Structures are given as structure tokens and as C-alpha cells.
Amino acid sequence: MYDFMMPSNYSKNLTSILEMLWNIEKDLNLVSYNETEKKIYYIIAWKLSNCGTCNISDVIDSSGFSRSTVYKTIKKFELADLVLVKQSEGDKREFNLILAN
């Protein structure tokens, strides 16, 4: 019975990770966004970190969200100065994303 009441290392580690994530979201001003919007932000950050570039089509393909959801979220981020949207020089139909933070 006593073992059941004691938090396991897994629970402690999970709690620690969740606290770190909460702090990251506070630092990035993402706390007020829903989980879908946060996922889109994290996809942009991941693509930029791993590929050096990220465009709107990359986010749509990676997220599985509709084009409309991704565009609305990116516009929301742009208005909040979290993301910059720049027209691609190579393909004028495409827009590259840059994190403002």
C-alpha cells in the first residue's frame, strides 16, 4: 500500500518535463494558445531547426491539419509577432516562416 502512495520516478520525471514545457510556453508567450496552435508553432520551430527553412506547405504536410487551420493559426501568430511571414524568392506562390522570438 505504501508503494502505491509514493510517486514513482516516472511520475516525478513526467511532472518535471511538464513543468519545463509550461515554462517554455510561458517564455514563448504560447500559454494562451490551444494545443493545435501550439503544435503548429512547434512544427515551425522543429522544421527551422532541422532543415533551416520552413514554409506553410511544410507545416500543412507535417501537421496533418487543414490548410485553413494552418493559415488561420499562422496569421494569429503573425499578428502576435511570434512568426514572420516572408514571400519566397524562389517560388512567389510560397511563403517562408521565421520565428520572431
N, C-alpha and C positions, 0 to 999 in steps of 0.2 A: 504494500500500500504506500509506503514511504517513497519508493522509487517512482511511482506514478505521479506524486505531487511535485517532485523535483524536476525542474526544467532540464531537458537533455541538452547536450552540446549542439545538436541540430537546431533545437528551438532557440538557443542563445545566439547561434550563428545567423539564423534566419532573422531574428529580431535586430541584430546588428546590421545586417545587409539592408533591411527595410528602413532603419534609421538613416543609414548612409544615403539611400535613394531619396528619402524625404528631404535630407539636407541638400542634395544635388538639385532636386526640383525647386527648392526654395531659392538656391543660389542662381538658378537659371530663370527664375520667375515663371515656372511651369505649374505651380500649385493649383492655380485656378482653372487649368485646362482638364478636360476629361481624358480618359485612358486612350481613346482613339487619337486624339490630338497629340498626346504625349508620345504615342508610338510613332506617329509621323515625324515628330521632332527628332526622336532618337534614330530613326531611319536616315534622316538627313545627316545627322552627326556621324553615324556609322559610315555612310557612303563617302562623306568628305574625308573622314579619317583613313579609310581603307583604299579608296580609289582616287582621291584628290579632287574629284568633281562630283557633283550631284545635280541632276536636272529633274524636272517634275515627272517625266516619264519613268525615271528610275524609282521614284517614290511610289508611284502608282503600281508598278510591277512588283516591287518588294513588299509593299504593304498588303496588297490584296483588296484595298479599299477602292471604292468607285472614284472615277476621275473627278466627279463633283465634290465628294468628301475631301479629297486631297487638295483641290483648288481652293475650296472654302477655308480649309484649315491653314493653308499657306498664306492666303490673303489675311486671315486673322493674325498670324504670326508677323506678317509684314507690317500690318497696322500697329502692332505692339512693339515694333523694332526688334524682333527676335531673329528675323530672317530677311535677307536682302534678295531680291529677285532681279536678275540681270539677263537681258536677251543674249542668247548665244551668238558669237561672231561667226561660227561655222554654219549654223542652221538657224536662220532667223525665225523659224517656227517654234524653236525650243527655247526654254528659259532655264538658266543655271541658278542654283540656290547657294547662298552663302550665309553662314551663321553670323549674326551680328554680335553675339557675346564672345 
